[in-house]
Amino acid sequence: MTKPAPFEGVIARTVKDSTPSWPVPAHPREGAPNVVVVLIDDLGFSHFGCYGSDIATPWIDRLAEGGLRSACDRSPTSTPGSPTCAGR
């Protein structure tokens, strides 16, 4: 993690006498890959169409068809010894 830039504004007694200092937003380096993180709470693998659900999840299914699948041993929703992963 990088250290935040030092605050270059002025904090005075009133807003009128203060000077703001907004940090420059971080930008990916040239050639950096596109990464999307999807965090979903209280959802099981069986809720996705690619795992056999009747619920329509076309975008998740499309990602799965391209090879993206969840692995039980890397899932924050279950530990490697849990019944969820018993079939791996």
NURODO-356349 format. One record per residue: x negated, z, y of N, C-alpha, C in turn. Coordinates in pm, 1 decimal, always signed. Example, Ala and Ser with C-alpha at 12.3 -4.5 7.8 and 13.67 -1.06 7.14 Angstrom:
BEGIN
+----------+----------+----------+----------+----------+----------+----------+----------+----------+
!      n_u !      n_w !      n_v !     ca_u !     ca_w !     ca_v !      c_u !      c_w !      c_v !
+----------+----------+----------+----------+----------+----------+----------+----------+----------+
!  -1319.0 !   +780.0 !   -569.0 !  -1230.0 !   +780.0 !   -450.0 !  -1320.0 !   +780.0 !   -330.0 !
!  -1285.0 !   +708.0 !   -225.0 !  -1367.0 !   +714.0 !   -106.0 !  -1290.0 !   +787.0 !     +3.0 !
+----------+----------+----------+----------+----------+----------+----------+----------+----------+
This chain:
BEGIN
+----------+----------+----------+----------+----------+----------+----------+----------+----------+
!      n_u !      n_w !      n_v !     ca_u !     ca_w !     ca_v !      c_u !      c_w !      c_v !
+----------+----------+----------+----------+----------+----------+----------+----------+----------+
!    -83.5 !     +0.0 !   -116.4 !     +0.0 !     +0.0 !     +0.0 !    -88.5 !     +0.0 !   +123.4 !
!    -49.5 !    -76.5 !   +221.2 !   -127.5 !    -81.7 !   +343.3 !    -83.7 !    +27.4 !   +439.4 !
!   -176.9 !    +68.0 !   +521.3 !   -148.8 !   +170.8 !   +621.0 !    -71.2 !   +107.4 !   +736.0 !
!    +32.8 !   +173.5 !   +786.0 !   +109.1 !   +115.6 !   +896.9 !    +23.1 !   +104.6 !  +1022.5 !
!    +56.6 !     +7.1 !  +1105.4 !    -15.7 !    -11.2 !  +1230.9 !     +8.2 !   +108.3 !  +1321.6 !
!    -89.9 !   +144.0 !  +1401.6 !    -70.1 !   +257.2 !  +1492.4 !    +36.8 !   +225.3 !  +1597.0 !
!   +105.1 !   +328.1 !  +1640.7 !   +208.7 !   +312.5 !  +1741.9 !   +141.3 !   +285.0 !  +1875.4 !
!   +176.3 !   +171.9 !  +1936.4 !   +112.1 !   +132.7 !  +2061.0 !   +204.8 !   +147.8 !  +2181.6 !
!   +319.0 !   +207.9 !  +2160.6 !   +411.6 !   +229.4 !  +2271.2 !   +381.5 !   +359.3 !  +2343.3 !
!   +470.6 !   +394.2 !  +2431.7 !   +457.5 !   +518.4 !  +2506.7 !   +587.9 !   +596.0 !  +2491.1 !
!   +575.7 !   +720.9 !  +2446.8 !   +692.4 !   +808.2 !  +2437.0 !   +688.6 !   +901.6 !  +2556.7 !
!   +779.2 !   +878.5 !  +2648.7 !   +785.5 !   +958.9 !  +2770.6 !   +904.1 !  +1055.1 !  +2762.6 !
!   +925.0 !  +1126.0 !  +2868.7 !  +1032.7 !  +1225.1 !  +2873.1 !  +1170.8 !  +1158.6 !  +2869.9 !
!  +1184.4 !  +1037.9 !  +2925.2 !  +1312.1 !   +966.7 !  +2925.6 !  +1294.0 !   +828.5 !  +2863.1 !
!  +1404.2 !   +769.2 !  +2822.2 !  +1399.7 !   +634.3 !  +2765.2 !  +1349.9 !   +535.3 !  +2869.9 !
!  +1394.1 !   +554.3 !  +2991.3 !  +1356.2 !   +464.6 !  +3100.6 !  +1203.8 !   +460.1 !  +3119.9 !
!  +1139.3 !   +572.1 !  +3101.6 !   +994.9 !   +579.9 !  +3122.0 !   +915.4 !   +549.0 !  +2994.9 !
!   +983.4 !   +527.0 !  +2884.4 !   +916.2 !   +499.4 !  +2756.5 !   +894.8 !   +349.6 !  +2737.7 !
!   +799.6 !   +315.3 !  +2652.9 !   +771.7 !   +175.2 !  +2619.2 !   +779.9 !   +160.1 !  +2467.9 !
!   +867.8 !    +72.9 !  +2418.8 !   +879.4 !    +56.1 !  +2273.3 !   +759.2 !    -19.2 !  +2214.3 !
!   +742.1 !     -3.4 !  +2087.7 !   +638.4 !    -76.0 !  +2014.4 !   +695.1 !   -107.4 !  +1876.4 !
!   +732.0 !   -233.0 !  +1855.4 !   +791.3 !   -273.2 !  +1728.6 !   +684.3 !   -333.9 !  +1639.6 !
!   +674.9 !   -290.2 !  +1514.4 !   +574.3 !   -348.2 !  +1424.2 !   +609.8 !   -493.0 !  +1388.8 !
!   +508.5 !   -571.2 !  +1362.8 !   +528.3 !   -709.7 !  +1320.0 !   +572.2 !   -706.1 !  +1173.9 !
!   +685.3 !   -770.0 !  +1138.7 !   +729.8 !   -768.7 !   +999.1 !   +625.9 !   -832.3 !   +906.8 !
!   +618.0 !   -779.4 !   +786.7 !   +525.1 !   -833.8 !   +687.4 !   +571.3 !   -971.9 !   +642.2 !
!   +478.7 !  -1060.7 !   +621.4 !   +507.7 !  -1195.5 !   +573.5 !   +421.0 !  -1223.0 !   +451.6 !
!   +474.7 !  -1296.1 !   +354.0 !   +393.2 !  -1326.1 !   +236.3 !   +276.6 !  -1417.7 !   +272.5 !
!   +169.5 !  -1405.4 !   +196.9 !    +53.5 !  -1491.3 !   +220.0 !    +86.3 !  -1634.8 !   +180.9 !
!     +8.4 !  -1726.8 !   +227.8 !    +26.1 !  -1868.1 !   +195.4 !    +15.1 !  -1887.4 !    +44.5 !
!   +111.2 !  -1956.4 !    -14.7 !   +110.0 !  -1982.9 !   -158.2 !   +164.9 !  -1870.0 !   -244.1 !
!   +216.6 !  -1764.8 !   -181.6 !   +271.8 !  -1652.8 !   -257.9 !   +396.4 !  -1698.7 !   -333.6 !
!   +417.4 !  -1649.2 !   -455.9 !   +535.2 !  -1690.5 !   -532.8 !   +663.1 !  -1629.9 !   -476.0 !
!   +774.4 !  -1696.9 !   -500.9 !   +904.2 !  -1642.4 !   -464.2 !   +943.9 !  -1541.4 !   -570.1 !
!   +983.6 !  -1424.5 !   -527.8 !  +1022.1 !  -1318.5 !   -620.8 !  +1155.6 !  -1260.9 !   -576.0 !
!  +1247.0 !  -1247.4 !   -670.4 !  +1375.6 !  -1185.2 !   -642.0 !  +1389.0 !  -1065.0 !   -734.5 !
!  +1418.9 !   -950.3 !   -677.9 !  +1440.4 !   -829.5 !   -756.4 !  +1589.5 !   -799.7 !   -752.7 !
!  +1649.3 !   -787.5 !   -870.0 !  +1790.8 !   -756.2 !   -880.1 !  +1800.9 !   -615.8 !   -940.1 !
!  +1855.8 !   -524.4 !   -865.2 !  +1871.4 !   -386.5 !   -910.1 !  +2020.0 !   -357.1 !   -919.9 !
!  +2065.1 !   -327.5 !  -1041.4 !  +2207.3 !   -302.8 !  -1065.5 !  +2220.4 !   -167.6 !  -1133.8 !
!  +2311.4 !    -86.7 !  -1085.8 !  +2331.7 !    +46.6 !  -1140.9 !  +2454.9 !    +47.6 !  -1231.3 !
!  +2450.6 !   +129.7 !  -1334.6 !  +2562.5 !   +149.1 !  -1427.2 !  +2609.5 !    +18.9 !  -1490.7 !
!  +2517.6 !    -58.3 !  -1540.4 !  +2549.9 !   -185.1 !  -1603.5 !  +2473.3 !   -194.6 !  -1734.3 !
!  +2539.7 !   -233.6 !  -1838.3 !  +2473.9 !   -250.4 !  -1967.0 !  +2444.0 !   -396.6 !  -1994.1 !
!  +2356.1 !   -422.5 !  -2089.5 !  +2320.5 !   -560.1 !  -2124.0 !  +2443.2 !   -639.6 !  -2166.9 !
!  +2538.0 !   -572.7 !  -2230.2 !  +2656.0 !   -642.8 !  -2281.5 !  +2751.2 !   -689.3 !  -2171.9 !
!  +2723.6 !   -655.3 !  -2047.9 !  +2807.6 !   -701.6 !  -1937.7 !  +2774.9 !   -844.1 !  -1894.5 !
!  +2664.1 !   -899.3 !  -1939.9 !  +2623.3 !  -1034.3 !  -1902.9 !  +2670.0 !  -1134.5 !  -2006.6 !
!  +2714.6 !  -1251.4 !  -1959.7 !  +2758.7 !  -1356.5 !  -2050.4 !  +2650.1 !  -1400.1 !  -2146.7 !
!  +2524.1 !  -1401.0 !  -2103.6 !  +2414.1 !  -1445.2 !  -2191.3 !  +2391.4 !  -1348.8 !  -2307.7 !
!  +2448.3 !  -1228.5 !  -2301.5 !  +2438.7 !  -1133.3 !  -2411.6 !  +2571.3 !  -1120.9 !  -2486.5 !
!  +2663.1 !  -1214.8 !  -2461.2 !  +2786.9 !  -1218.0 !  -2537.3 !  +2910.6 !  -1162.4 !  -2469.7 !
!  +2902.8 !  -1126.8 !  -2344.4 !  +3018.7 !  -1071.4 !  -2274.9 !  +3122.3 !  -1178.6 !  -2243.9 !
!  +3247.5 !  -1136.5 !  -2232.2 !  +3354.2 !  -1226.3 !  -2187.6 !  +3356.4 !  -1238.3 !  -2035.3 !
!  +3279.6 !  -1154.3 !  -1968.3 !  +3272.8 !  -1157.6 !  -1821.9 !  +3189.0 !  -1277.6 !  -1780.0 !
!  +3239.3 !  -1355.8 !  -1685.6 !  +3166.8 !  -1473.9 !  -1637.9 !  +3051.9 !  -1431.1 !  -1546.2 !
!  +2930.3 !  -1462.3 !  -1587.3 !  +2811.6 !  -1435.0 !  -1505.5 !  +2726.4 !  -1562.7 !  -1501.8 !
!  +2776.7 !  -1669.6 !  -1439.5 !  +2710.1 !  -1799.3 !  -1447.4 !  +2567.8 !  -1801.6 !  -1392.4 !
!  +2540.8 !  -1729.7 !  -1285.7 !  +2405.6 !  -1734.7 !  -1229.7 !  +2306.9 !  -1658.4 !  -1316.7 !
!  +2347.5 !  -1545.2 !  -1368.9 !  +2261.4 !  -1470.4 !  -1461.5 !  +2240.6 !  -1551.7 !  -1588.5 !
!  +2347.7 !  -1615.6 !  -1638.4 !  +2336.8 !  -1698.3 !  -1758.6 !  +2239.5 !  -1814.0 !  -1736.8 !
!  +2244.1 !  -1871.5 !  -1617.8 !  +2154.8 !  -1983.7 !  -1587.1 !  +2008.3 !  -1938.7 !  -1587.3 !
!  +1982.2 !  -1820.1 !  -1532.0 !  +1846.8 !  -1765.8 !  -1536.1 !  +1802.8 !  -1741.1 !  -1680.0 !
!  +1894.8 !  -1689.1 !  -1761.7 !  +1863.8 !  -1661.6 !  -1901.8 !  +1834.2 !  -1790.4 !  -1978.8 !
!  +1908.4 !  -1897.7 !  -1948.7 !  +1883.1 !  -2025.5 !  -2014.6 !  +1743.3 !  -2078.0 !  -1983.1 !
!  +1691.4 !  -2041.4 !  -1865.6 !  +1557.0 !  -2081.4 !  -1827.1 !  +1449.1 !  -1991.4 !  -1885.3 !
!  +1489.1 !  -1892.0 !  -1963.3 !  +1391.6 !  -1806.4 !  -2030.0 !  +1382.7 !  -1665.4 !  -1978.0 !
!  +1453.0 !  -1631.5 !  -1872.4 !  +1447.1 !  -1497.3 !  -1816.0 !  +1544.9 !  -1406.7 !  -1889.1 !
!  +1492.9 !  -1312.1 !  -1961.0 !  +1575.7 !  -1214.0 !  -2032.1 !  +1520.7 !  -1074.8 !  -2005.8 !
!  +1604.9 !   -975.6 !  -2017.4 !  +1561.7 !   -837.8 !  -1999.6 !  +1500.3 !   -787.1 !  -2128.7 !
!  +1397.0 !   -706.7 !  -2115.6 !  +1331.6 !   -646.7 !  -2231.4 !  +1360.0 !   -497.3 !  -2231.6 !
!  +1406.2 !   -445.3 !  -2343.5 !  +1442.5 !   -303.0 !  -2351.0 !  +1325.9 !   -211.5 !  -2316.1 !
!  +1203.7 !   -247.1 !  -2356.6 !  +1091.1 !   -157.8 !  -2332.9 !  +1047.9 !   -154.8 !  -2186.3 !
!  +1101.3 !   -243.1 !  -2105.3 !  +1069.0 !   -242.5 !  -1962.4 !  +1191.1 !   -209.1 !  -1877.5 !
!  +1298.4 !   -171.0 !  -1940.8 !  +1422.3 !   -146.1 !  -1869.0 !  +1429.8 !     -2.2 !  -1821.3 !
!  +1462.9 !    +18.2 !  -1693.0 !  +1477.8 !   +155.5 !  -1645.5 !  +1604.9 !   +222.1 !  -1695.2 !
!  +1693.7 !   +143.5 !  -1760.9 !  +1820.0 !   +201.1 !  -1805.9 !  +1809.9 !   +264.2 !  -1943.6 !
!  +1699.4 !   +241.6 !  -2011.8 !  +1686.7 !   +298.9 !  -2145.5 !  +1540.9 !   +324.8 !  -2179.4 !
!  +1520.1 !   +423.1 !  -2262.9 !  +1384.2 !   +452.3 !  -2308.5 !  +1359.8 !   +374.6 !  -2437.8 !
!  +1233.7 !   +348.8 !  -2474.0 !  +1207.0 !   +271.2 !  -2594.7 !  +1269.9 !   +329.4 !  -2722.5 !
!  +1294.7 !   +458.6 !  -2726.4 !  +1352.7 !   +517.3 !  -2846.8 !  +1504.6 !   +525.9 !  -2844.4 !
!  +1567.1 !   +472.5 !  -2743.9 !  +1711.8 !   +487.9 !  -2732.5 !  +1786.8 !   +392.3 !  -2824.6 !
!  +1911.3 !   +420.6 !  -2859.0 !  +1991.1 !   +331.8 !  -2943.8 !  +2009.8 !   +193.0 !  -2882.9 !
!  +2002.8 !   +182.6 !  -2749.5 !  +2017.2 !    +52.1 !  -2684.9 !  +1912.7 !    -46.7 !  -2734.6 !
!  +1793.9 !     +4.9 !  -2766.0 !  +1683.9 !    -81.1 !  -2806.8 !  +1658.1 !    -78.0 !  -2957.7 !
!  +1750.5 !    -21.6 !  -3033.8 !  +1727.4 !     -5.3 !  -3177.6 !  +1707.5 !   -137.1 !  -3250.2 !
!  +1763.8 !   -245.9 !  -3196.5 !  +1752.2 !   -373.8 !  -3266.1 !  +1627.9 !   -454.9 !  -3232.3 !
!  +1538.0 !   -403.0 !  -3151.1 !  +1421.8 !   -485.7 !  -3112.9 !  +1313.1 !   -486.1 !  -3213.6 !
+----------+----------+----------+----------+----------+----------+----------+----------+----------+
